Amino acid sequence: MAITERKLRKVGNSTVVTLSKDFLDSMGMSESDTVIIDEEKLKEAMVKKVEKDEDQLLVEMSMAKMSKQYEETFKALVTK
């Protein structure tokens, strides 16, 4: 998993995130394509930058993903 830093930019009334050409190429996409984004999954993949090292970011992203993936299991354990 590659973690990269990107800057949010204001364009008109929207906010955009830039993606590298290598990433777009790996997805078979180009700058003029229209894409469909699952914003719930995007929430798991995006975090606001604070001064943390890459290992800490990996741990936090993994925990968020696990939390989402096993949400129902955790709820069931609490009610037992």
C-alpha positions, 0 to 999 in steps of 0.5 A: 500500500503506497501512502502519498500526500496530496493537497486539496485545491479549490477550483470554482465551487469545488475542492479537488484532489490531484492524482499522479499519472502513474496511479491513473495509468495503473487504473487504466484512466486518464484526466478526461475520464468520468469516475464513480467514487464510493465516498464511504470507502474514500473516508477509509482511505483519506486522513487529514495530515498531522505530523505522524510517521508512515507506520502510524498512518498505516496503523490508523487506516488499518484500524479504521478499515477493520472497525468498518469491516467488523462493525456488526461483529463488535456490536454483537459482542457488546450485546452478549 
